[in-house]
């Protein structure tokens, strides 16, 4: 079934395994029987998240700005820009002073891959 | 490798198999060795595209408005909203008078699935 999601539908939860002010809200995931997870992410100001990617993860920045560092290189993305974090990469994700809102798509499901 | 994409990096091509003013620009696809395709879509005003989904497709609306009809139901999405079109669905995608820009992620690669 075709589904539409809005930020106002999102039930945010603290992103697991870290203490920062970073929340995620899966809109589609392993509970729905498809191959991909879809959700919204919300970063408070000046937050940092370090993670080795267990899945392929695409982040579309909707508000604010996010920088992603990996292997000594850093990219910074604002509204309408996309960051692709392939499985296996060790990344550091940082928000700036304005925080950020993102949409994400992962293959396969990130919650299962982390377990 | 982590990669960042902007709309200004996109090389748009006419979306295959249809005559409307609808263009796509894959930024990541089967050429890059990963499991997913990532790209930008651009719809002129009042365009229509009818398709049976060969892949799972997630569309994030960046500008304008897109409506998607399937099985007699229609959803309409604007900036920051997400439409999920699962594999197997027959969908009609329409832009309104302002046209639209979207980001998309498909699993697996849509160009291969259509061949």
Backbone of each chain as ProteinMPNN parsed JSONL, in Angstrom:
{"seq_chain_A": "XXXXXXXXXXXXXXXXXXXXXXXXXXXXXXXXXXXXXXXXXXXXXXXXXXXXXXXXXXXXXXXXXXXXXXXXXXXXXXXXXXXXXXXXXXXXXXXXXXXXXXXXXXXXXXXXXXX", "coords_chain_A": {"N_chain_A": [[0.829, -1.195, 0.0], [0.516, 2.198, -0.842], [2.017, 4.785, 1.024], [1.98, 7.814, 2.904], [4.057, 10.067, 4.681], [4.497, 12.469, 7.28], [6.417, 14.887, 9.068], [4.999, 15.626, 11.278], [3.68, 13.334, 11.955], [5.518, 11.802, 13.22], [6.85, 9.788, 15.834], [9.151, 10.435, 17.97], [12.078, 8.852, 19.279], [14.765, 8.47, 21.608], [17.848, 8.065, 20.014], [19.306, 4.886, 19.863], [22.006, 3.657, 21.945], [23.516, 5.919, 22.355], [24.176, 9.085, 23.972], [23.479, 11.613, 23.286], [21.465, 14.456, 22.198], [19.697, 13.315, 20.134], [17.259, 12.104, 18.093], [15.228, 9.477, 16.72], [12.71, 8.407, 14.406], [11.174, 5.788, 13.234], [9.217, 5.27, 10.383], [8.514, 3.331, 8.6], [9.457, -0.01, 8.903], [11.048, -3.124, 9.919], [8.735, -4.24, 10.919], [6.842, -4.001, 8.982], [7.221, -5.626, 6.816], [8.522, -5.088, 4.398], [11.642, -4.425, 2.515], [13.092, -2.202, 3.394], [13.929, 0.447, 5.744], [12.315, 3.433, 6.715], [12.454, 6.755, 7.866], [12.34, 9.595, 10.165], [14.843, 11.839, 11.383], [16.052, 13.706, 14.178], [18.083, 16.235, 15.292], [19.484, 17.824, 18.047], [21.045, 21.067, 18.82], [24.529, 21.22, 18.032], [25.267, 18.471, 18.342], [26.721, 15.142, 18.469], [27.424, 12.087, 16.872], [28.852, 8.959, 16.763], [29.474, 6.25, 14.7], [29.71, 2.91, 13.411], [28.62, 1.976, 10.311], [26.008, -0.264, 10.034], [24.37, -0.828, 8.031], [23.386, 0.215, 4.683], [22.846, 3.63, 4.434], [20.836, 6.369, 3.729], [20.603, 9.818, 3.974], [18.493, 12.518, 3.913], [18.667, 15.891, 4.13], [16.433, 17.993, 5.773], [15.963, 20.245, 7.36], [18.136, 22.673, 8.788], [21.611, 21.836, 9.339], [23.97, 19.276, 8.651], [27.009, 17.67, 9.324], [29.175, 15.162, 8.086], [31.757, 13.055, 8.903], [34.295, 10.916, 7.683], [36.945, 8.658, 7.342], [38.819, 10.757, 7.436], [37.804, 12.757, 5.818], [35.358, 15.34, 5.393], [31.936, 16.013, 4.843], [29.404, 18.479, 4.35], [25.98, 19.038, 4.698], [23.007, 20.692, 3.74], [19.532, 21.803, 3.658], [17.667, 19.857, 1.369], [19.835, 18.531, 0.431], [21.734, 15.467, 0.107], [23.135, 12.805, 1.969], [25.073, 9.96, 1.592], [25.749, 7.077, 3.309], [27.576, 4.382, 3.175], [27.284, 0.894, 4.067], [29.506, -0.357, 6.544], [31.205, 1.83, 6.727], [32.873, 3.955, 9.055], [31.506, 6.529, 10.719], [31.281, 9.975, 11.733], [28.746, 11.934, 12.787], [27.629, 15.217, 12.844], [25.703, 17.872, 14.175], [25.107, 21.395, 13.647], [24.946, 24.639, 15.288], [22.284, 25.202, 14.954], [20.929, 22.831, 14.994], [19.172, 20.008, 13.413], [16.931, 18.5, 11.017], [16.194, 15.434, 9.513], [15.4, 13.142, 6.812], [15.456, 9.598, 6.536], [16.575, 6.648, 4.811], [17.107, 3.242, 5.048], [18.833, 0.264, 3.985], [19.681, -3.028, 4.747], [17.111, -3.26, 7.299], [17.896, -1.04, 9.86], [17.51, -1.369, 12.634], [17.363, -4.113, 13.013], [19.859, -4.89, 12.066], [21.587, -3.908, 13.951], [21.147, -5.423, 16.157]], "CA_chain_A": [[0.0, 0.0, 0.0], [1.242, 3.467, -0.873], [1.853, 5.513, 2.286], [2.585, 9.139, 3.002], [4.468, 10.411, 6.037], [4.864, 13.848, 7.583], [7.155, 15.061, 10.312], [4.044, 15.729, 12.384], [3.257, 11.965, 12.31], [6.664, 11.062, 13.766], [7.002, 9.599, 17.283], [10.601, 10.35, 18.125], [12.684, 8.187, 20.43], [16.208, 8.668, 21.688], [18.617, 7.146, 19.181], [19.897, 3.927, 20.8], [23.451, 3.52, 22.046], [24.239, 7.191, 22.494], [23.627, 9.925, 25.036], [23.23, 12.959, 22.787], [20.097, 14.881, 21.923], [19.461, 12.867, 18.758], [16.092, 11.226, 18.135], [14.814, 8.885, 15.451], [11.322, 7.94, 14.335], [10.914, 4.922, 12.079], [7.855, 5.311, 9.866], [8.385, 1.992, 8.01], [10.621, -0.82, 9.278], [10.898, -4.579, 9.844], [7.369, -4.642, 11.287], [5.933, -3.827, 7.852], [7.403, -6.695, 5.839], [9.318, -4.709, 3.23], [13.096, -4.542, 2.669], [13.764, -0.966, 3.8], [13.429, 1.28, 6.841], [12.144, 4.844, 6.382], [12.154, 7.502, 9.082], [12.814, 10.965, 10.364], [15.828, 12.048, 12.438], [16.046, 15.064, 14.718], [19.329, 16.504, 16.016], [19.598, 19.079, 18.771], [22.217, 21.848, 18.444], [25.896, 20.808, 18.391], [25.311, 17.073, 18.776], [27.686, 14.301, 17.749], [27.105, 10.656, 16.901], [29.891, 8.184, 16.087], [28.887, 4.938, 14.454], [30.1, 2.129, 12.238], [27.355, 1.711, 9.636], [25.64, -1.678, 9.906], [23.504, -0.883, 6.845], [23.47, 1.371, 3.799], [21.968, 4.655, 5.008], [20.713, 7.614, 2.972], [20.047, 10.88, 4.805], [18.108, 13.723, 3.176], [18.531, 16.971, 5.116], [15.209, 18.773, 5.569], [16.146, 21.532, 8.04], [19.419, 22.786, 9.476], [22.814, 21.41, 8.645], [24.621, 18.116, 9.242], [28.278, 17.304, 8.696], [29.524, 13.753, 8.264], [33.182, 12.814, 8.689], [34.694, 9.516, 7.561], [38.258, 8.523, 6.697], [39.54, 12.023, 7.358], [37.133, 13.742, 4.969], [34.084, 15.794, 5.95], [30.975, 16.676, 3.957], [28.367, 19.205, 5.086], [24.764, 19.047, 3.884], [21.885, 21.496, 4.194], [18.224, 21.408, 3.144], [17.603, 19.353, 0.002], [21.043, 17.772, 0.097], [21.676, 14.046, 0.455], [24.393, 12.16, 2.34], [25.017, 8.497, 1.478], [26.715, 6.434, 4.198], [27.511, 2.951, 2.869], [27.568, -0.114, 5.09], [30.916, -0.588, 6.832], [31.918, 3.081, 6.997], [32.807, 4.523, 10.398], [31.174, 7.931, 10.479], [30.921, 10.895, 12.816], [27.711, 12.853, 12.321], [27.529, 16.37, 13.746], [24.815, 18.983, 13.835], [25.692, 22.676, 14.054], [24.244, 25.323, 16.386], [20.851, 25.281, 14.693], [20.303, 21.515, 14.974], [18.808, 19.55, 12.072], [15.913, 17.469, 10.803], [16.533, 14.649, 8.324], [14.66, 11.92, 6.471], [16.444, 8.567, 6.221], [16.175, 5.352, 4.253], [18.196, 2.276, 5.182], [18.701, -1.112, 3.531], [18.366, -3.481, 5.214], [16.578, -2.541, 8.455], [18.991, -0.737, 10.792], [17.282, -1.887, 13.988], [17.724, -5.541, 13.009], [21.295, -5.045, 11.812], [22.312, -3.557, 15.178], [20.873, -6.347, 17.256]], "C_chain_A": [[0.866, 1.249, 0.0], [0.965, 4.228, 0.423], [2.561, 6.848, 2.224], [2.899, 9.458, 4.455], [4.838, 11.886, 6.136], [5.628, 13.857, 8.896], [6.194, 15.087, 11.5], [3.478, 14.37, 12.795], [4.318, 11.238, 13.131], [6.622, 10.997, 15.293], [8.483, 9.389, 17.554], [10.988, 9.623, 19.394], [14.176, 8.484, 20.418], [16.927, 7.613, 20.85], [19.408, 6.205, 20.088], [21.418, 3.972, 20.805], [24.202, 4.827, 22.105], [23.461, 8.112, 23.431], [23.206, 11.304, 24.538], [21.75, 13.229, 22.56], [19.802, 14.614, 20.444], [18.347, 11.831, 18.81], [15.785, 10.683, 16.747], [13.356, 8.433, 15.546], [11.171, 7.107, 13.068], [9.45, 5.031, 11.666], [7.508, 3.966, 9.203], [9.626, 1.221, 8.446], [10.287, -2.3, 9.204], [9.49, -5.051, 10.207], [6.436, -4.652, 10.083], [6.186, -4.791, 6.696], [8.181, -6.336, 4.598], [10.808, -4.766, 3.512], [13.784, -3.336, 3.297], [13.117, -0.333, 5.03], [13.402, 2.732, 6.368], [11.851, 5.585, 7.674], [12.611, 8.937, 9.041], [13.821, 10.982, 11.509], [15.799, 13.498, 12.9], [17.269, 15.246, 15.613], [19.203, 17.828, 16.749], [20.844, 19.83, 18.317], [23.524, 21.181, 18.9], [25.968, 19.382, 18.95], [26.29, 16.281, 17.92], [27.334, 12.836, 17.951], [28.193, 9.919, 16.115], [29.377, 6.769, 15.904], [29.561, 4.24, 13.274], [28.811, 1.652, 11.583], [27.125, 0.215, 9.477], [24.8, -1.908, 8.655], [23.893, 0.255, 5.892], [22.427, 2.391, 4.241], [22.012, 5.914, 4.143], [20.004, 8.638, 3.846], [19.733, 12.068, 3.901], [17.898, 14.819, 4.218], [17.297, 17.806, 4.776], [15.323, 20.168, 6.198], [17.52, 21.523, 8.696], [20.559, 22.242, 8.646], [23.453, 20.26, 9.404], [25.962, 17.929, 8.548], [28.592, 15.861, 9.042], [30.996, 13.586, 7.919], [33.437, 11.319, 8.631], [36.031, 9.479, 6.845], [38.952, 9.861, 6.475], [38.923, 13.076, 6.467], [35.784, 14.104, 5.585], [33.224, 16.407, 4.862], [29.932, 17.364, 4.831], [27.159, 19.361, 4.177], [23.685, 19.89, 4.546], [20.6, 21.034, 3.527], [18.25, 21.011, 1.663], [18.825, 18.569, -0.412], [20.987, 16.381, 0.727], [23.06, 13.584, 0.878], [24.184, 10.648, 2.31], [26.138, 7.91, 2.323], [26.645, 4.933, 3.973], [27.82, 2.09, 4.087], [29.074, -0.278, 5.275], [31.701, 0.662, 7.155], [31.814, 3.437, 8.482], [32.636, 6.026, 10.255], [30.992, 8.694, 11.795], [29.948, 11.915, 12.237], [27.599, 13.986, 13.328], [26.482, 17.35, 13.238], [25.501, 20.284, 14.243], [24.767, 23.369, 15.062], [22.747, 25.421, 16.175], [20.153, 23.914, 14.772], [19.893, 21.132, 13.558], [17.642, 18.569, 12.12], [16.254, 16.754, 9.495], [15.447, 13.607, 8.048], [15.715, 10.861, 6.163], [15.781, 7.331, 5.632], [17.353, 4.418, 4.457], [17.816, 0.941, 4.546], [19.866, -1.889, 4.091], [17.937, -2.673, 6.448], [17.662, -2.295, 9.513], [18.75, -1.303, 12.189], [17.632, -3.367, 14.082], [19.236, -5.736, 12.881], [22.122, -4.758, 13.065], [22.14, -4.58, 16.278], [21.886, -7.489, 17.302]], "O_chain_A": [[1.835, 1.343, 0.754], [-0.179, 4.308, 0.869], [3.599, 6.994, 1.579], [2.109, 9.16, 5.351], [5.408, 12.47, 5.214], [5.498, 12.952, 9.72], [6.532, 14.628, 12.591], [2.865, 14.251, 13.856], [4.047, 10.171, 13.682], [6.391, 12.004, 15.963], [9.002, 8.285, 17.383], [10.339, 9.746, 20.433], [14.772, 8.718, 19.366], [16.649, 6.419, 20.964], [20.109, 6.666, 20.989], [22.043, 4.287, 19.791], [25.42, 4.842, 21.923], [22.261, 7.941, 23.65], [22.633, 12.084, 25.298], [20.905, 12.347, 22.711], [19.676, 15.529, 19.631], [18.47, 10.808, 19.483], [16.045, 11.335, 15.736], [12.849, 8.122, 16.624], [11.056, 7.647, 11.968], [8.552, 4.9, 12.498], [6.36, 3.523, 9.24], [10.736, 1.747, 8.366], [9.351, -2.693, 8.507], [9.097, -6.156, 9.833], [5.357, -5.242, 10.143], [5.454, -4.779, 5.706], [8.478, -7.223, 3.798], [11.212, -5.114, 4.621], [14.945, -3.433, 3.694], [11.938, -0.541, 5.317], [14.33, 3.204, 5.712], [11.079, 5.099, 8.501], [13.173, 9.425, 8.061], [13.681, 10.242, 12.483], [15.551, 14.406, 12.108], [17.463, 14.5, 16.573], [18.856, 18.844, 16.146], [21.623, 19.307, 17.52], [23.609, 20.649, 20.006], [26.665, 19.136, 19.934], [26.642, 16.68, 16.811], [26.994, 12.406, 19.052], [28.429, 10.217, 14.944], [28.895, 6.155, 16.856], [29.932, 4.87, 12.284], [27.995, 0.993, 12.229], [27.932, -0.489, 8.869], [24.55, -3.05, 8.268], [24.647, 1.152, 6.268], [21.255, 2.052, 4.405], [23.083, 6.452, 3.861], [18.935, 8.366, 4.392], [20.615, 12.567, 3.201], [17.042, 14.687, 5.093], [17.135, 18.266, 3.645], [14.837, 21.15, 5.636], [18.006, 20.471, 9.111], [20.49, 22.19, 7.418], [23.482, 20.254, 10.634], [26.047, 18.019, 7.323], [28.312, 15.397, 10.147], [31.439, 13.916, 6.819], [32.882, 10.548, 9.414], [36.232, 10.183, 5.855], [39.596, 10.071, 5.447], [39.453, 14.182, 6.363], [35.144, 13.269, 6.224], [33.696, 17.211, 4.058], [29.615, 16.889, 5.922], [27.291, 19.768, 3.022], [23.476, 19.814, 5.757], [20.579, 19.978, 2.894], [18.784, 21.733, 0.822], [18.851, 17.996, -1.501], [20.302, 16.148, 1.723], [24.052, 13.923, 0.233], [23.249, 10.124, 2.915], [27.315, 8.193, 2.1], [25.759, 4.269, 4.512], [28.523, 2.508, 5.007], [29.827, -0.332, 4.303], [32.754, 0.583, 7.788], [30.764, 3.236, 9.094], [33.513, 6.714, 9.732], [30.605, 8.129, 12.817], [30.284, 12.662, 11.318], [27.485, 13.744, 14.53], [26.386, 17.623, 12.042], [26.386, 20.273, 15.098], [23.887, 22.721, 15.629], [22.008, 25.696, 17.121], [18.932, 23.836, 14.635], [20.221, 21.839, 12.605], [17.406, 17.903, 13.128], [16.564, 17.397, 8.493], [14.679, 13.241, 8.937], [16.759, 11.179, 5.592], [14.623, 7.014, 5.904], [18.478, 4.752, 4.087], [16.654, 0.536, 4.56], [20.998, -1.437, 3.923], [18.358, -1.529, 6.616], [18.275, -3.243, 10.004], [19.707, -1.682, 12.864], [18.138, -3.826, 15.106], [19.816, -6.626, 13.503], [23.218, -5.294, 13.229], [22.913, -4.597, 17.235], [21.798, -8.357, 18.171]]}, "seq_chain_B": "XXXXXXXXXXXXXXXXXXXXXXXXXXXXXXXXXXXXXXXXXXXXXXXXXXXXXXXXXXXXXXXXXXXXXXXXXXXXXXXXXXXXXXXXXXXXXXXXXXXXXXXXXXXXXXXXXXX", "coords_chain_B": {"N_chain_B": [[32.647, 4.745, 0.569], [31.721, 7.809, 2.045], [29.323, 9.974, 0.653], [28.196, 13.11, -0.623], [25.389, 14.763, -2.006], [24.012, 17.276, -4.129], [21.286, 19.138, -5.482], [22.257, 20.724, -7.475], [24.297, 19.233, -8.524], [23.085, 17.402, -10.125], [22.485, 15.575, -13.114], [20.032, 15.737, -15.176], [17.823, 13.482, -16.86], [15.375, 12.591, -19.306], [12.715, 10.814, -17.942], [12.501, 7.365, -18.443], [10.349, 5.657, -20.817], [8.108, 7.26, -20.844], [6.279, 10.199, -21.841], [6.031, 12.638, -20.665], [6.94, 15.767, -19.001], [9.069, 14.967, -17.125], [11.86, 14.358, -15.273], [14.752, 12.438, -14.336], [17.571, 11.943, -12.181], [19.99, 9.882, -11.472], [22.099, 9.574, -8.71], [23.509, 7.732, -7.289], [23.84, 4.39, -8.256], [23.442, 1.166, -9.899], [25.956, 1.152, -10.995], [27.72, 1.702, -8.999], [28.035, -0.328, -7.181], [26.692, -0.758, -4.753], [23.629, -1.633, -2.885], [21.441, 0.041, -3.375], [19.619, 2.6, -5.226], [20.016, 6.087, -5.554], [18.62, 9.28, -6.076], [17.634, 12.356, -7.782], [14.45, 13.729, -8.644], [12.538, 15.524, -11.086], [9.689, 17.306, -11.769], [7.709, 18.766, -14.217], [5.073, 21.318, -14.426], [1.797, 20.064, -13.765], [2.077, 17.337, -14.585], [1.912, 13.804, -15.388], [2.42, 10.452, -14.424], [2.237, 7.06, -14.955], [2.699, 3.969, -13.462], [3.741, 0.6, -12.84], [5.205, -0.445, -9.936], [8.46, -1.601, -9.998], [10.264, -1.899, -8.074], [10.924, -1.225, -4.563], [10.207, 2.044, -3.655], [11.113, 5.137, -2.374], [10.079, 8.407, -1.956], [11.072, 11.627, -1.306], [9.685, 14.7, -0.89], [10.947, 17.73, -2.023], [10.504, 20.247, -3.139], [7.546, 21.966, -4.168], [4.605, 20.029, -4.977], [3.344, 16.717, -4.875], [1.068, 14.271, -5.94], [0.0, 10.971, -5.276], [-1.666, 8.276, -6.565], [-3.213, 5.172, -5.888], [-4.859, 2.085, -6.073], [-7.347, 3.351, -5.83], [-7.083, 5.222, -3.828], [-5.717, 8.393, -2.836], [-2.763, 10.15, -2.024], [-1.274, 13.22, -0.996], [1.707, 15.035, -1.114], [3.907, 17.436, 0.242], [6.752, 19.683, 0.656], [9.276, 18.15, 2.601], [7.769, 15.979, 3.185], [7.123, 12.433, 2.858], [6.707, 9.841, 0.49], [5.95, 6.492, 0.258], [6.296, 3.931, -1.991], [5.579, 0.791, -2.442], [7.062, -2.122, -3.971], [5.37, -3.61, -6.703], [2.996, -2.184, -6.545], [0.574, -0.42, -8.478], [0.853, 2.74, -9.579], [-0.212, 6.169, -9.919], [1.404, 9.072, -10.485], [1.249, 12.478, -9.881], [2.036, 15.859, -10.624], [1.339, 19.202, -9.416], [0.25, 22.529, -10.419], [2.557, 23.918, -9.894], [4.673, 22.248, -10.335], [7.379, 20.017, -9.243], [10.109, 18.992, -7.094], [11.954, 16.171, -6.175], [13.621, 13.863, -3.925], [14.852, 10.561, -4.327], [14.956, 7.131, -3.236], [15.671, 3.873, -4.125], [15.168, 0.336, -3.707], [15.551, -2.833, -5.1], [17.926, -1.65, -7.558], [16.312, 0.589, -9.691], [16.688, 0.949, -12.451], [17.79, -1.441, -13.352], [15.788, -3.234, -12.645], [13.758, -2.596, -14.374], [14.635, -3.419, -16.807]], "CA_chain_B": [[32.986, 6.15, 0.814], [30.582, 8.693, 2.286], [29.166, 10.936, -0.443], [27.15, 14.124, -0.48], [24.827, 15.179, -3.293], [23.173, 18.468, -4.182], [20.497, 19.265, -6.707], [23.083, 21.369, -8.509], [25.17, 18.207, -9.11], [22.268, 16.42, -10.84], [22.366, 15.622, -14.577], [18.704, 15.169, -15.393], [17.459, 12.873, -18.145], [13.959, 12.274, -19.4], [12.357, 9.547, -17.323], [12.265, 6.448, -19.559], [9.046, 5.021, -20.984], [6.977, 8.179, -20.758], [6.453, 11.36, -22.708], [5.81, 13.874, -19.917], [8.074, 16.591, -18.599], [9.507, 14.384, -15.851], [13.262, 13.986, -15.437], [15.396, 11.797, -13.192], [19.037, 12.002, -12.148], [20.574, 8.966, -10.489], [23.375, 10.01, -8.144], [24.139, 6.446, -6.96], [23.027, 3.299, -8.819], [24.106, -0.122, -10.089], [27.359, 1.36, -11.376], [28.544, 1.974, -7.822], [28.289, -1.546, -6.432], [25.867, -0.923, -3.559], [22.311, -2.231, -3.121], [20.355, 1.001, -3.581], [19.752, 3.749, -6.124], [19.678, 7.38, -4.954], [18.6, 10.292, -7.116], [16.69, 13.472, -7.732], [13.418, 13.763, -9.68], [12.035, 16.874, -11.351], [8.404, 17.236, -12.469], [7.128, 20.009, -14.702], [3.71, 21.543, -13.948], [0.663, 19.262, -14.232], [2.531, 16.13, -15.279], [1.343, 12.554, -14.875], [3.234, 9.269, -14.716], [1.571, 5.838, -14.486], [3.736, 2.939, -13.445], [3.706, -0.471, -11.846], [6.504, -0.357, -9.279], [9.32, -2.78, -10.12], [11.139, -1.855, -6.889], [10.456, -0.359, -3.472], [10.634, 3.407, -3.997], [10.804, 6.178, -1.387], [10.18, 9.739, -2.55], [11.015, 12.736, -0.344], [9.386, 15.912, -1.656], [11.814, 18.851, -1.638], [9.851, 21.484, -3.581], [6.288, 21.73, -4.861], [3.652, 19.081, -4.417], [3.138, 15.527, -5.695], [0.043, 13.361, -5.446], [0.177, 9.596, -5.735], [-2.898, 7.498, -6.463], [-3.079, 3.725, -6.042], [-6.003, 1.368, -5.514], [-8.473, 4.222, -5.54], [-6.777, 6.209, -2.786], [-4.706, 9.366, -3.246], [-2.071, 10.934, -1.004], [-0.59, 14.39, -1.539], [2.86, 15.335, -0.268], [4.649, 18.665, -0.014], [8.139, 19.698, 1.133], [9.573, 17.454, 3.841], [6.93, 14.79, 3.334], [7.671, 11.223, 2.253], [5.755, 8.871, -0.048], [6.536, 5.156, 0.093], [5.594, 3.156, -3.018], [6.157, -0.556, -2.408], [7.132, -2.957, -5.166], [4.134, -4.274, -7.083], [1.869, -1.25, -6.606], [0.383, 0.378, -9.691], [0.671, 4.097, -9.072], [-0.256, 7.34, -10.79], [2.054, 10.198, -9.813], [0.894, 13.735, -10.553], [2.474, 17.141, -10.051], [0.319, 20.237, -9.604], [0.625, 23.607, -11.355], [3.878, 24.464, -9.584], [5.738, 21.256, -10.534], [7.934, 19.472, -8.001], [11.43, 18.373, -7.046], [11.966, 15.108, -5.166], [14.76, 12.955, -3.795], [14.33, 9.198, -4.251], [15.812, 5.986, -2.921], [15.004, 2.621, -4.48], [15.815, -0.952, -3.514], [16.924, -2.689, -5.605], [18.132, -0.583, -8.543], [15.154, 0.648, -10.582], [17.036, 0.811, -13.877], [17.969, -2.866, -13.636], [14.51, -3.931, -12.472], [12.91, -2.31, -15.526], [15.181, -3.962, -18.054]], "C_chain_B": [[31.716, 6.963, 1.022], [30.521, 9.728, 1.166], [28.027, 11.893, -0.154], [26.676, 14.569, -1.857], [23.947, 16.412, -3.124], [22.397, 18.447, -5.489], [21.338, 19.853, -7.836], [24.081, 20.398, -9.145], [24.405, 17.309, -10.082], [22.277, 16.654, -12.354], [21.051, 14.95, -14.941], [18.548, 14.602, -16.792], [15.969, 12.596, -18.116], [13.696, 10.901, -18.804], [11.926, 8.565, -18.413], [10.824, 5.938, -19.617], [7.878, 5.955, -20.826], [7.329, 9.473, -21.483], [6.366, 12.676, -21.953], [7.1, 14.611, -19.598], [8.501, 16.167, -17.192], [10.921, 13.846, -16.051], [13.782, 13.335, -14.164], [16.91, 11.944, -13.316], [19.516, 11.059, -11.059], [21.914, 9.526, -10.016], [24.202, 8.786, -7.732], [23.251, 5.379, -7.566], [23.88, 2.054, -9.011], [25.584, 0.023, -10.483], [28.28, 1.46, -10.166], [28.692, 0.79, -6.873], [27.476, -1.754, -5.164], [24.488, -1.448, -3.899], [21.21, -1.257, -3.527], [20.69, 2.042, -4.644], [19.266, 4.993, -5.386], [19.632, 8.413, -6.068], [17.66, 11.431, -6.815], [15.7, 13.341, -8.889], [12.906, 15.188, -9.856], [10.799, 16.76, -12.232], [8.026, 18.632, -12.942], [5.714, 20.169, -14.157], [2.723, 20.557, -14.567], [1.077, 18.041, -15.054], [1.932, 14.889, -14.623], [2.188, 11.379, -15.334], [2.517, 8.063, -14.119], [2.566, 4.701, -14.561], [3.405, 1.834, -12.448], [5.1, -0.565, -11.249], [7.266, -1.681, -9.403], [10.243, -2.922, -8.907], [10.396, -1.146, -5.76], [11.049, 1.032, -3.682], [10.171, 4.378, -2.905], [11.067, 7.534, -2.022], [10.075, 10.761, -1.428], [10.783, 14.008, -1.153], [10.243, 17.064, -1.116], [11.185, 20.191, -1.994], [8.549, 21.102, -4.266], [5.457, 20.663, -4.19], [3.449, 17.934, -5.403], [1.981, 14.749, -5.098], [0.269, 11.991, -6.061], [-1.126, 8.845, -5.486], [-2.589, 6.029, -6.694], [-4.291, 3.079, -5.404], [-7.133, 2.29, -5.078], [-8.246, 5.246, -4.446], [-5.672, 7.137, -3.272], [-4.094, 10.035, -2.029], [-1.38, 12.1, -1.7], [0.503, 14.799, -0.573], [3.532, 16.614, -0.719], [6.035, 18.586, 0.603], [8.31, 19.055, 2.503], [8.733, 16.218, 4.062], [7.472, 13.652, 2.447], [6.536, 10.375, 1.703], [6.497, 7.563, -0.289], [5.673, 4.371, -0.884], [6.214, 1.769, -3.084], [6.141, -1.221, -3.785], [5.784, -3.609, -5.436], [2.933, -3.352, -7.185], [1.785, -0.605, -7.992], [0.004, 1.791, -9.257], [0.52, 5.102, -10.21], [0.306, 8.515, -9.998], [1.72, 11.463, -10.589], [1.539, 14.915, -9.838], [1.352, 18.15, -10.239], [0.89, 21.383, -10.437], [2.003, 24.193, -11.073], [5.019, 23.482, -9.89], [6.313, 20.8, -9.206], [9.369, 19.012, -8.191], [11.418, 17.361, -5.911], [13.368, 14.497, -5.055], [14.177, 11.555, -3.732], [15.415, 8.199, -3.875], [15.041, 4.753, -3.343], [15.864, 1.419, -4.096], [14.998, -1.992, -4.255], [16.999, -1.56, -6.647], [17.001, -0.552, -9.573], [15.531, 0.469, -12.046], [17.235, -0.648, -14.254], [16.643, -3.615, -13.582], [13.595, -3.72, -13.68], [13.392, -2.981, -16.787], [14.629, -5.35, -18.332]], "O_chain_B": [[30.751, 6.825, 0.27], [31.544, 10.292, 0.777], [27.031, 11.535, 0.475], [27.484, 14.732, -2.771], [23.242, 16.57, -2.127], [22.803, 17.818, -6.466], [21.15, 19.518, -9.006], [24.652, 20.701, -10.193], [25.026, 16.524, -10.799], [22.1, 17.78, -12.819], [20.974, 13.723, -15.005], [19.059, 15.149, -17.77], [15.376, 12.394, -17.057], [14.386, 9.936, -19.132], [11.067, 8.899, -19.229], [10.164, 5.804, -18.587], [6.746, 5.494, -20.686], [8.497, 9.794, -21.705], [6.602, 13.733, -22.538], [8.199, 14.137, -19.887], [8.323, 16.896, -16.217], [11.15, 12.981, -16.897], [13.322, 13.633, -13.062], [17.451, 12.054, -14.417], [19.461, 11.384, -9.873], [22.758, 9.906, -10.828], [25.43, 8.798, -7.814], [22.03, 5.44, -7.417], [24.918, 1.9, -8.367], [26.365, -0.913, -10.309], [29.495, 1.316, -10.3], [29.397, 0.887, -5.869], [27.556, -2.82, -4.554], [24.19, -1.689, -5.069], [20.149, -1.686, -3.981], [21.854, 2.328, -4.925], [18.251, 4.965, -4.691], [20.515, 8.429, -6.925], [16.995, 11.482, -5.781], [16.063, 12.899, -9.978], [12.846, 15.961, -8.9], [10.857, 16.183, -13.318], [8.024, 19.577, -12.153], [5.202, 19.265, -13.498], [2.807, 20.252, -15.757], [0.487, 17.756, -16.096], [1.507, 14.916, -13.469], [2.617, 11.318, -16.486], [2.222, 8.039, -12.924], [3.202, 4.487, -15.593], [2.868, 2.085, -11.369], [6.074, -0.747, -11.979], [6.789, -2.733, -8.976], [10.915, -3.94, -8.741], [9.351, -0.537, -5.988], [12.258, 1.174, -3.865], [8.99, 4.428, -2.562], [12.147, 7.78, -2.559], [9.098, 10.763, -0.679], [11.596, 14.356, -2.009], [10.261, 17.332, 0.085], [11.312, 21.159, -1.245], [8.455, 20.038, -4.877], [5.583, 20.419, -2.991], [3.389, 18.149, -6.613], [1.912, 14.58, -3.881], [0.676, 11.87, -7.217], [-1.624, 8.782, -4.362], [-1.807, 5.678, -7.578], [-4.708, 3.474, -4.316], [-7.796, 2.036, -4.072], [-9.129, 6.056, -4.164], [-4.794, 6.723, -4.029], [-4.806, 10.44, -1.109], [-0.954, 11.985, -2.85], [0.274, 14.903, 0.632], [3.706, 16.85, -1.914], [6.451, 17.51, 1.034], [7.584, 19.371, 3.446], [8.954, 15.481, 5.022], [8.164, 13.874, 1.454], [5.512, 10.203, 2.366], [7.535, 7.532, -0.951], [4.481, 4.165, -0.653], [7.258, 1.584, -3.709], [5.309, -0.91, -4.637], [5.129, -4.101, -4.517], [1.949, -3.693, -7.84], [2.807, -0.285, -8.599], [-1.042, 2.003, -8.642], [1.048, 4.914, -11.306], [-0.247, 8.904, -8.969], [1.887, 11.514, -11.808], [1.583, 14.966, -8.609], [0.507, 17.982, -11.118], [1.917, 21.213, -11.095], [2.562, 24.891, -11.919], [6.191, 23.824, -9.729], [5.79, 21.157, -8.15], [9.791, 18.686, -9.3], [10.934, 17.65, -4.817], [14.184, 14.604, -5.97], [13.112, 11.364, -3.146], [16.6, 8.387, -4.149], [13.88, 4.592, -2.966], [17.093, 1.463, -4.147], [13.786, -2.028, -4.043], [16.204, -0.621, -6.602], [16.755, -1.548, -10.253], [14.759, -0.112, -12.809], [16.884, -1.052, -15.362], [16.403, -4.522, -14.379], [12.754, -4.568, -13.976], [12.633, -3.103, -17.748], [14.979, -5.963, -19.341]]}, "name": "protein", "num_of_chains": 2, "seq": "XXXXXXXXXXXXXXXXXXXXXXXXXXXXXXXXXXXXXXXXXXXXXXXXXXXXXXXXXXXXXXXXXXXXXXXXXXXXXXXXXXXXXXXXXXXXXXXXXXXXXXXXXXXXXXXXXXXXXXXXXXXXXXXXXXXXXXXXXXXXXXXXXXXXXXXXXXXXXXXXXXXXXXXXXXXXXXXXXXXXXXXXXXXXXXXXXXXXXXXXXXXXXXXXXXXXXXXXXXXXXXXXXXXXXX"}
